[in-house]
Amino acid sequence: MDPVILSLLMTFGPALLSKLFGGKSSGEKAMDKIRALYDPAYRAKLQAQYYQQNLSSPAYSQAQGTIAAGANQSASQIASSLGQTGLTPSGTGAIMSGVIPSMVGHNLAGLRTTAYNAGGTAADQSIEGMVRAILATQGPSQTQQMFGAGTDAFSKFLSQYLTQKGLGVPKTQITRQNPNWAGQIPAPVL
């Protein structure tokens, strides 16, 4: 068998075989993980987790208490004002007393919306962090490493082989101590 072909097989064979029988490369596996992270269903699940965390947080409970306290204060101020003006038994009094529960509901809905949106932001940041972590761990795949090593080994063999056959360019010593180096470079073959 021709030594060049034999050398090629020995040099690049492991890289080719690892690709054929090794399954997915590390880069392909990383891309699969990243695709799974960007799946809308995964993001929705993560957002729901963060939303539930927000709802059970002390800050959320404190905000609910602030809304309730504000509603009680507003209700007592309206009742006092209506009593002073004599409008308590009127239709205006009935309408004004129904405004407070509506304000409370509106403020609580806004609080839940804020908690939900914050959960979405936290989910996006978490996903981006996981993607950055996956990408930071990527290096050359096993196939790329074997191919690089094979290329290095084959280039040395090819250089020797071509020099033995008289096709290679002999190496010359070019140094600063040798001012006549120009005459040592072989002329190109046309």
C-alpha positions in Angstrom: 0.0 0.0 0.0 1.2 3.5 -0.8 2.9 5.0 2.3 1.0 8.3 1.8 -2.4 6.6 1.9 -1.4 4.5 4.8 -0.2 7.6 6.7 -3.4 9.4 5.9 -5.5 6.5 7.2 -3.5 6.2 10.4 -3.5 9.9 10.9 -7.1 10.8 10.2 -8.8 7.4 10.8 -9.4 7.9 14.5 -11.0 11.3 13.8 -13.3 9.9 11.1 -14.3 6.9 13.1 -15.1 8.9 16.2 -17.4 11.0 14.2 -19.1 8.0 12.5 -19.5 6.0 15.7 -19.2 8.5 18.5 -22.8 10.0 18.2 -23.3 13.7 18.7 -20.3 16.0 19.2 -20.1 18.1 22.3 -21.1 21.2 20.2 -24.3 19.4 19.0 -25.1 18.3 22.5 -24.7 21.9 23.7 -27.0 23.2 20.9 -29.6 20.7 21.9 -29.4 22.0 25.5 -29.7 25.6 24.3 -32.7 24.8 22.1 -34.4 23.1 25.1 -33.8 26.2 27.2 -35.3 28.5 24.6 -38.4 26.3 24.3 -41.5 28.5 25.1 -42.9 25.8 27.3 -39.8 25.7 29.4 -39.8 29.5 29.7 -43.5 29.5 30.7 -42.7 26.8 33.4 -39.8 28.9 34.7 -41.9 32.1 34.7 -44.6 30.3 36.7 -42.1 29.2 39.3 -40.7 32.7 39.7 -44.3 34.1 39.8 -45.2 31.7 42.6 -42.0 32.7 44.5 -43.0 36.3 44.1 -46.5 35.6 45.4 -45.2 33.9 48.5 -42.6 36.5 49.2 -42.7 38.9 52.2 -42.6 41.9 49.9 -45.8 40.8 48.2 -47.5 40.3 51.5 -46.4 43.7 52.6 -47.7 45.3 49.4 -51.1 43.6 49.9 -51.2 45.0 53.5 -50.3 48.5 52.2 -53.2 48.3 49.6 -55.6 47.1 52.4 -54.5 49.9 54.7 -54.9 52.5 52.0 -58.4 51.2 51.2 -59.4 51.4 54.9 -58.1 54.9 55.1 -59.8 56.0 51.9 -63.1 54.4 53.1 -63.1 56.2 56.4 -62.2 59.5 54.6 -65.1 59.1 52.1 -67.5 58.1 54.9 -66.5 61.2 56.9 -66.8 63.5 54.0 -70.2 62.1 53.0 -71.4 62.4 56.6 -70.3 66.1 56.8 -72.1 66.9 53.6 -75.2 64.9 54.3 -74.9 62.7 51.2 -74.6 59.4 53.0 -78.2 58.3 52.4 -78.1 59.6 48.8 -77.2 57.8 45.6 -73.8 59.5 45.6 -73.1 57.9 49.0 -74.0 54.5 47.6 -71.8 54.9 44.6 -68.9 56.2 46.6 -69.0 53.3 49.0 -68.8 50.9 46.1 -65.7 52.6 44.7 -63.3 51.3 47.5 -63.7 47.6 46.7 -63.1 48.4 43.0 -59.9 50.3 43.9 -58.7 47.5 46.0 -59.4 44.9 43.2 -57.6 47.1 40.7 -54.6 47.6 42.9 -54.3 43.9 43.7 -54.6 43.0 40.0 -51.8 45.4 39.3 -49.7 43.9 42.0 -50.2 40.4 40.6 -49.4 41.6 37.1 -46.2 43.2 38.4 -45.3 39.9 40.1 -46.0 37.9 36.9 -43.9 40.3 34.7 -41.1 40.2 37.3 -41.3 36.3 37.0 -40.9 36.6 33.3 -37.9 38.9 33.6 -36.3 36.5 36.1 -37.0 33.6 33.8 -35.3 35.3 30.9 -32.3 36.3 32.9 -32.0 32.7 34.3 -32.2 31.2 30.8 -29.6 33.7 29.5 -27.3 32.8 32.4 -27.6 29.1 31.6 -26.9 29.6 27.9 -23.8 31.7 28.8 -22.6 28.9 31.1 -23.1 26.2 28.4 -21.2 28.3 25.8 -18.4 29.1 28.3 -17.7 25.4 28.7 -17.3 24.7 25.0 -13.9 23.9 23.6 -12.8 21.9 20.6 -14.7 18.7 20.2 -12.9 15.3 20.3 -13.2 15.1 16.5 -11.6 18.5 16.1 -8.8 17.6 18.5 -8.1 14.4 16.7 -8.2 16.1 13.3 -5.8 18.8 14.5 -3.4 16.2 15.9 -3.7 14.2 12.7 -3.0 17.2 10.5 0.1 18.1 12.5 1.4 14.5 12.3 0.6 14.1 8.6 2.2 17.4 7.7 5.5 16.2 9.2 5.3 12.9 7.4 4.4 14.6 4.1 7.3 17.0 4.4 9.7 14.1 4.9 8.1 12.1 2.1 8.3 14.9 -0.4 11.9 15.8 0.6 12.9 12.1 0.1 11.3 12.1 -3.4 13.2 15.3 -4.2 10.0 17.3 -4.4 10.4 19.2 -1.2 12.2 22.5 -0.7 15.4 22.0 1.3 15.6 24.1 4.5 18.2 26.8 4.5 19.8 28.6 7.4 18.9 32.3 7.2 20.5 34.3 9.9 21.7 37.8 10.6 25.3 36.5 10.7 25.1 35.4 7.1 24.7 38.5 4.9 24.8 36.4 1.7 21.6 34.6 2.5 19.9 35.6 -0.7 22.0 33.2 -2.7 21.0 30.3 -0.6 17.3 30.4 -1.5 16.6 28.0 -4.3 15.0 29.5 -7.4 11.3 28.7 -8.0 10.6 25.9 -10.5 8.4 27.1 -13.3 
